[in-house]
Amino acid sequence: MSKIEYDGPILEIDNLSISFFTRLREIPAVMDFSVTVQPGEAVGLVGESGCGKSTVALGVMQDLGVNGRIVGGSIKFKGRDLNTMDADELRAIRGNEIAMIYQEPMASLNPAMKIGKQLMEVPMIHEGISEEDAYKRALEVVEDVKLPDPERILKSYPHQLSGGQQQRIVIAMALMSKPALLILDEPTTALDVTVEAAVVELVKDLGKKYGTSMLFISHNLGLVLETCDRICVMYSGEAVETGSIEDVFDKMQHPYTQALFRSIPLPGADKNARPLIAIPGNFPLPHERPQGCNFGPRCDYFQDGLCNAGDIPMHAIEGDDRHNTRCLRFADIDWNAPIVTDKVFEKTEPGRVVLKMDNLKKYYEVAANALFGGSGATKVVKANETLSFEARESETLAIVGESGCGKSTFAKVLMGLETATEGAILLDGKNIESTAIENRDTQTVADVQMVFQNPFDTLNPSMTVGRQIIRALEIFKYGNSYAEREARMLELLDLVKLPRAFAERMPRQLSGGQKQRVGIARAFAGGARIVVADEPVSALDVSVQAAVTDLLMEIQRKEKTTLLFISHDLSIVRYLSDRVMVMYLGHVVELGTTDQVFAPPYHPYTEALLSAVPIADTSIEKEHIVLEGDIPSAMNPPTGCPFQTRCRWKSKVAGGLCDRDVPPVRVLADGHQIKCHLPDDELANMRPVIKVAAE
């Protein structure tokens, strides 16, 4: 199938409206939406869940399902209207000229088919080339996406690859026919930050190499800053601001864009002196949108009689590069006014030590060929190696590292869901490392509670919110009567800032952020003194993240809770935590106060983690460090230093020490610990990874 030659815009979406039709009503998902993507340009589409980003992408792919319909406007690809094409014309364009990369790589791969065959299918179907040529092209593209040993990869099945490798294969598949437009729908959400950094770097390089235009859908403003030339901010089905990255980030002209930036932890935010400002209210449901401006009910600048009088068109900002805003008051607002907040808190000093871990080890034994159903020799998986730290009352200790580093295993041992192989866990001086949860007394269970990553999986779908909290109170033997427990349940709803009427609601009637609040209320039902929060905000939108982290801090101040905050998002860690513990392959490689860990000297792994974090601030300059390769398997860890296979500083250490010996824990200034062989003079030479650019 020959490609269409065209020198105008690759994609022109003009006044697009998309609705979904149910038996009861028409639900408008996207209204009056316009965006243009020029040849070789990358446009970021940002906004919260439910704002219509993915619906726009599915509209471009003409894949809206049986209930979805384009009810207004046009989508032109290389000057031709996709809405008027028949099925054969669309089939020729999809996958060949327009390719899409989805959030979940396994959804795009056939589990029963080798990778090579899946890649070769694309040009053989679309371009009719021979099997031999298709194999050569597949090999070339797998090399392009920087996968090791391409020939072995082509012979592998999808399940034999890691998540990051699978996502690279999906990108390779999308690029097989050298499309003119690549749509990426949250392509890195399920990946670790280090893998995300490598994938983003890859997408940018390949975009340049192939001259591909991109529509990059994300809720991560930092990622859009690093990958795109232009940005379109969406809210409740509408574009509210469009423009170049520089114009929108530095001279925003819509209250929603401003509110988004105020709810993300940029460098300089401080949980006490400069807390994040969550957007008040909730996102409107599609059939309950307000009159006039959709953002009106949540906007600081709302003016009755003006903002809710009628439909609001886009307005051009003079002097900027195609910068538009859907706000009637943009010229009246002082966009540079300092943030006024009445929330400034005293820094709380950590109290006495409540939790102490001493040389904790957790090993699992698995059959060496367990994957293939056999028995025989066993292998040991060293999930945690000699973990030692202490946590104090009112302190937030963050635990960071990539997937597979042992963060969640340690949390399971602390909770009693697993027991330790060696070492000690002391809760108020009492050993709990060998006591499984079913053998722990009620007080110990109530003292150590957990808030999980995914609020959807932790609530019973057939029980009301109030009943679930009362159930926890019964288990913790709170009160002497149902009436006392019910009164406490209502107090807990107050504590997590949910209306008391929510006690009668079922989980399906709540949003993600509201479900997470119920999870927090349940964790505090027994007066928890230590709360393990395992990625508690990573499944939530940025504005909801700000509200939930704010809530955790407020409860901590009130209840003097010790918070163990497990995360891979270093921006939120920097904002929330008092101390940080960095883990890699079961080892603690660095431990110190937040200021110590975020300033050099760093452990080489911490340095790479910091470099990988996307920051939504144009004044920040970052040193560029992309980690090669994936985290080694805990079943077959490298000899010597666990990080040596990916370390860029290894050559600075003499005598093959990194290959041979696990580094000792070194204590630098003021209790800052690092597990590294680097000599002192090399550590002293480390430069900051993140710095503010000179004006």
N, C-alpha and C positions, 0 to 999 in steps of 0.2 A: 504494500500500500504506500503510494508516494506521499510525501509530506506536502502540506500546503505552504507555498512561499507567500510571505506577507510582511510588510514593513511597518504596519501600524501597531497599536497596542495589542498585546497578546490576549488580554482578557479585559472586557468592558462590561461591568454590571451596572445597569442603569435603572433606578427607581424600582428595584426588584421587591415584589411582595410574595411571600409563600405562606400558605395556610394548610393546616391539617383539619380534616373533616371527621367528626365523630357523629354518632347517631343524634346527639343532643344539639351540637352547635359547630360552627366554624371557629377554629382557634388560630388567630393570626400569629405566626411564629417569627416572620421577618416582614418589616414594613419599609417601603420607600428607601431601599438600601442601594447605595451606589459606591463602586470602587473600580479603579483602573489599575491594571498591572502592565507596565511597559516591558519591552524585550530586555531580558537580563536583570530585571528588577526583582527584589524580594520585598513583599508587603506583609507586614504582621497584622493579624486580626486578633485583637485581645478583648477580654471581657469575662465576666463570671459565668458559671454554669447556668445554662438555660437562657443565655442572651441571644442565641441564634447563630453562633459561629459555625458549628458543624452543619446546621441546616443550610447555610449559604454554600458550604463545600459540597453537600449532597445535591443541592440545586445545580451547581456547575457540572457535577457528574450525571445529572438527570436521573438520580437514583433516590427518589423521595418516597418510595413504597406506594402501597395502594391508597393510603389516606392523604398523602401529601400532594399539593398541587401548586404550581406557580400561577398566582391570580393577578399579577400585574408586572409590568416592566420587562426588561430583556436581559439576556446573558449572551454576549457576543464573544466568540473565540476566533481570533484572527479575522474579525469582521463578519463572521457568519453567526446567525442567531441559533443557538443550541436548542431553543424551545421549539423551533419549527422543523427540526431534523427528524427523519424517520429512524427506526431501530437499526437498520443496516448502516446508515451514516454515523450514528452514535457509536456503534460497535467498532467502526473503523478508527474513530478518534480516541475512544477510551483505551487507556493502556499504551496506545501508540503515540498519541500527541499530548494527551493529558493523563498524568499518572497520579495516584494518591497513596500516601503512606499513612497508615492508621496508628492509633495509640498503642494497640496491643499486637505485637508482631505475630504471635501464634494464630491470630484470627486470619492472617493473610497467607499462612503457609499450610500446605497439605501435610499432615503428620505422617502419612503413609508413603510419601514420595521423596526420593533423594533430592537434595538441594540443586544439584546440577541439572536434573531433568526439569525441575520447576522453573529454573532460570532460562533454560534453552527454549522452553515452550513459547516464551513471549515473542522473540523475533521470528521464530518459525511460523507462528500463527499470523502475526501482523505483517511480516515482510516476506514470508515465503522463502527464507534462506535455508540452506542445507544444514543437516545435523552437525556436520564438521565445522562449518562457519559459526553456527550457534554456540558450539562448545568453546571455540576460540574466544568469542565475544563474552561468554559467561566467565571464562578464566580471567579475561582482562578486567571485567567489572568487579570481580571478587578481589583482584589486586588493588583496584581503585579504592575500594572501601576498606583497604588496609587490614584484611584478615590474614592471619598467618597460614602458611601451607595451603594455598588455594586448591590444589588438586585433591587434598584430603577432605577439605570442606565440601567440595562438589560431590564427593562420594558419601557424605554424611546425611543422616536424617535430622530434621529440625530439633528433636528432643536431645540430640547429642551436642547441641550448642548452648552457650549461655544466653541470657536475655539480651545482652549488648550485641553479641554476635548475630542472634536472630534478627535484631533490628537492622543491623548492617546488611544482612541478606535481603530484607524487605526493601531497603534503599537501593541495593544493587538491582533487584527485580524491577523497581520503578524506573531505573535509569537504563535498562537493557535496550529499550527502543529509542533512547535519546529524546525524551519528550520535550515539547516546547514549554509546557507548564507542569510544575510539580506542586501538588497540594499536600501539605504536611499537617495532619490533625493531631496536635499534642504528641509528637513522635518520641519525646524523651521522658514523659511523665513517669513511666514505670522503671526508669533506669537510675542507677547511682549517679551522683554529681560528676564523678570523674569520667564515667562512661558517657554521660550526657555531654560533657565538654568535648570529648573526642568525636562524638557523633555530630555535634553542632559544627565543629571545625571541618569535619568531613563534608557535610552538606554544603557549607560555604565554598569549600575548594571545588567540589564537583559542579556546583552551580556556575562557577567561573569557567571551569574547564569545558563544560558542555553548553554554556550560554543559556542555561535553563532559567526561566522566570519562576518565581516561587510565591505561593500564598501560604504563609506560615501561621497556623492557628495555635494560640497558646494563651494560658492565663498568667504566664510568667513574664513580667515586663523586662526583667534583666536579660532573659533569653532573647526577647525580641530586639532589644538594644544591640545585642551581640551579633544577630543574624540578618537583620533587615535594614532596608534603606528608608522605607516608609511604614507608617502605622495607621491602623484604623481601629478606633476604640468603639466597642459596641455596648449598648445597654438596653435590655428588654426589647430585642428585635430591631433596634435602630442603630445606625451609625451616629455617634454623638460628636466625635471629633476625628478628623483625618489630617494628615500632613507628614512632613519629613520627620525622621526620628528626632533631630535636633530641635525643630520647632515645637513638637508636641511635648518632649521631655523638659525643655528649658523654658518654653513660653506657652504652657498649656492654657487653653481658653474655654474649657468646659468644667463645671463644678464636679462632675463625676470623675473626670480624669484626675483632678486635684485630690478628690477624696480617696481614689485608689492609691495614689502615691503616699498619702498620709497614713495609709493603713499597712504599708509594708516596711519592714525594719531596714532602713538604709543606714550606712555608717553614720554615727553621730546620734542615732536614736538611743535612748536610755530608759529602762523601765521605771526609774524613779524620777529623773529630772526631765526627760522628754518622752513620755509614754506615747505609744501609737494611738491614733484616733480612729476608732472603728466607725464605719458608716452607720448612722442610726436607722432603725426600721428594717424592713425586709424587702427583698426583691419582689415586684408585683407578679402575680400569676398572669399568664397570657390573656385570660378572659376577665381579669380584674384590673386592667391597666387604668390609671387615672386619666382624667380629662387634661388635654394640653400636654405639658412636658411629663414624660414617663418618670423622670428622676425627681420631679417637683416635691413629692411628699418627704423625700429624704435630703433635700437640698438646703444648705445654709442661706442661700440667696433668694429663696422662693418669694415671689411677690404675687399676692392674691389679686385676681382680676387681670393679670398680665400673663403669668406663666401657665394659668389653667383656662385661658380664654379659647384657644383653638389650636389647630395643628401648628407645629413649629418647623419651619424649613431650615436647611443648612445655610449658614452665612459665611462668606469668604472673609478671611483675615488679610487685610491689605498689606502688601510688602513681603509676605511670606510665600514659600513655595507650595502652591495648591493646598493651603492650610484652611480648613473649614470647621465651623462649630455649630451644633444645634442648640444654641442658647440665645435667648432674646436679650439677656443682660450682660453679655460678655464685655461690652465696652464700659459698663458702669463699675465693674468689679475691680478692686485693687488686688491683682494676682500676686503682688510681691509683699502683701501685708504679712507680718509675722504670725505664726500660729498662736492663737489664744487658747490656753487650756487651764482649767481650774484644777487639773489633776497633777499635783506634784507631790511626791511621797518622800518621806525620810528613808534613807538607806537603812534597812534592818541589819543588825549585826548577827551573824550566825551564833547559835547558842552552843550547848554541849554536844558531844559526839553521841549520836543515837544509833548509828550503823557503822560497823567496822568489818571490812573483808581482809582476810589475811591469807595470802598465797592460795587463793581459791583455784582449783582445777576442776574442769568438767570434761571427761572423755566419754566417747560413745564407742562401743564395739559393734562393728558391722561385718557381715560375711564379705570376704573380698569379692566374691562373685554374686552378692545378694541381688544385684540388678538383674541378673539373668536367671534367678530362681534356683540357683545351686546352693550348696553348702560348702563346708571345708574350712580353709584358713580364714581367720578373722583379721580385720584391719582396725586400727584405732583412729578415731577422728578426734583430734584435740581441739574441741570447740573453745575452751577457755584455758589459758596457760598462766599460772601464777598471778592472778588478779589481786592487787592489794590497794585499798583506799579506805578513807573514812568519810562519812557524810554527817553534817551537823544539823541541829534544829534550825528551821527557817532558811535553810540553804538550798539553792538550786544547783545541782551538779549535772552537767550535760555529758552524755556519752555519745560520741560520734564515731563514724566509720562507715565503710561500704557494707553492702549486703554480704553476709557470710563472715563478718569479722568477729562474731560472738556476742553482739550486743543483746540480742533477744534470748540467747541461751542463758546468759548471766541473769537476766530478768526472771526467767523461768525457775532458776535455782533459788533466787531470792524469794520468789512467791511460794516455793514449795511444790511447784508442778514437776520439778526434777530434784534429785538430791546430788550433792557435790561428790566428786571422786576423791578429792583431797582438800585440805585447807579448812578455814573456819569463816563462818558468818556470825557476827555477834550483834544481836539486837538488844540494846540496853544491857550489854555485857553477858547476854544469855545466848548460848550456841543454838542456831536453828538450821545449820547447813545439812544435817542428816535427817531432819524431820519433814516427811512429806506432808502436803497440805491437809490430808484427811486425818493426820495424827496431831496437827497443831491445835493448841487450845484456842477458844473463841477470841480471846483478847489479841493473840498474835496474828490471827487471820484478819481481824478488824484493823490492826495497826499497820499492816502492809497491804496496800491495795493497788490496783492497776487500772489505767485508762488506756484503751486499745486504739490502734490506728484507724480501724474501720468501724465507725459507729453503727453501720447497718448490720454487722454480723454479731453484735454483742447484746442486742435487745431481743426479748422473746416477742415474735410478731403477733402472738395471740393473747397478749396480756396488756392491760392498760399501763401507762407510764407510772401512775400512782401505785398500782399493785406491785410493779416490779421493784420500786424503791421500798415499799413496806415489806416485801419478801426479804430484801437484804437486811432490813432492821430486825426482822424475826430471827434470821440466822445469827445476827450479832447479839441476840437476846436484849434488844433495847426496850426499855419500858415494861410496864406490868399489864398493859391492856392494849387492845386494838386502837382505842381512842388516842392513847399517848403516842402510838406509832404513827397514826394518821396525822396528828398535829406536827410530829417531827418531819414527816414526809413533806408537808406543806412548807415548813421552814427550809428544808433542803431545796425545794423548787425556788423559794425566794433567794437562797444563797447563790444559785446558778442563774438567777435573773430570768426565770421562766414564769409566765402567768400561772396562778394556782389552778385555773380552769384546765390546764394541760394534764392534770392528774387523771382526767377522764378520757384522754385521747389515746388512740392506738399508735404504735411507732410509725405506721405507714402514713399517718397524718402530719408527721413532722419533717422538717427539712434536715439536711445533713448536720448543720451546725446545732440545731435544736436537739437532735439525737445525741450528739456528742456531749451536750450539757447534761442530758439525762444520765449518760455514762459517768460523768464527773460527780453528779449528785449521788449516784449509787456508790461510787468509790468512797465518798466522804460520809456515807450513812453510819458507819461505825466509829466515826471520829478518827479516821486514818491519820497516822503520824508520818508515815512514809508513803508517798504515792509514786509509783513507777509509771511514767507517761511514755508509752511506746509510740513514737511518731503521731502524737494526738491531733495534729492539725494538718498533716500532709494531704489528707483526703478532702480538705475544705477549701473554699474560695478564699482569696487574700483578705477580703473585708471581714469574712467570718473568722478567719485565723486571728485577726487582730482582737476581735471580741473574745474569743476563747482563751487566748494567751493572757489577755487582760484579766479575765475571770480567774484563771489559775493563780495569777500573781495576787489578786485581791483576797482569794481564799487563803493563800499561803500567809499573807500578812496577818489575817484574822486568826487563823488556826495554828500558826507557827509550824506549818507542815514542812517536811523535808521532801523536796521534789527531785526525783531522778528522771531527767528529761532525755529520752533516747531520740536522736534525730540525725538526719544526714544534711539538714538545711543549716549551714553555718551562719546565715544571716540571722535566723531566729535564735540560734544558740548564742550569738554575740549579744543579742538584745536581752535575752532572758537570764543567762546563767551567771553564777558567781564564780564557779570553777568548771573546767572542762577536762574530760578524760578522752583521749584519742585512742581508739582500738584498731588493730590490724591483725587479722588472722589469729585471733585468740589472745594476743599480747596487748598490754597497755604500753603504747609507744611514747605517749606524752601525757603529763598530768600537771596542771597548774591553774592559777587564777585565769579568768577570761583575758585580762590584759596581757598576761605572760604568754598565753597560747596564741594570741592574735598578733604578737609582735615578735620579730626575730630576736634570738635564734629559735628556729623551729626544728622539730624533727622533719626530715625530708618528706615524709608522708603528709604531715600537717601542711607543709608548704604547698604540696600538690593539691590537697583538698581546698585550701584557701584560693588558689589560682583558678580552681574549677567552678567556684560559685559565681553565677551570673548576678551582677549588681546593676539595678535600674537607675544609674546615676552617670550622666555624661562627663562629670568632672573627675571620675575615678579612673586611674590608670592601673592596669594589672600586669604583673609579669606573667608571661605566657608559658605555662608548663602543662603539657599533655602527657598523662601517664600512658606508657605503651603496655599493651597486654591486659589480660583480666587478672583478678585476684586468684592466686593459686588455690588449689583444692585443699581443704583442711585434712583430707584423707591422705594427701601426699604433699606436705608442705616442703618448701625448699630447706636445704641445710643452712646453718648459720643464722644470719639475720633474716626474719621472715619477709622483710621488704626488699631484700637485695636484688631480686629479679626485675624490679621496676624502678630502682633508685638511680637518679641522675648524679648523685654525689659519690657513688661507690668507688670511682677511680681515685678519689682523694684519700682513700684509706689504704695504707701500705700492707703488703704481706698476705693478701687474700683473707684477711681477718673476717670480712663480711660473709664470705662463702663458708667459713669454717665454724665460727663461734656466734652463739646468740649474744647480743651486746648486753653488758650489765646495765642496771638502772643507775644513771648519774644524776646527782642532785646539783642543779645550777643555783642561781641566786634565789633566796627566799622560798625554798621548798619546791621550786619548779623542777619536775623530773623529766628526763628524756632517756629513751633506751636506744642508744646509737653509738657506733664506733668512731664517728667523726671527731678529729682532734679539736681541741679548744679553739685554736687560731682559725680553723675553717668555720666553726660555728659562729665565731665573732664576726666573720666576714659576710654573713648572710644579710641580704638586703630585704626590705619590706616587699611583700608580694602585692599588697594593695596600698596605693597611695593616691592622694588628691593631686590632680594635675595642676601644674603651675598656671596661673592666670596669664 
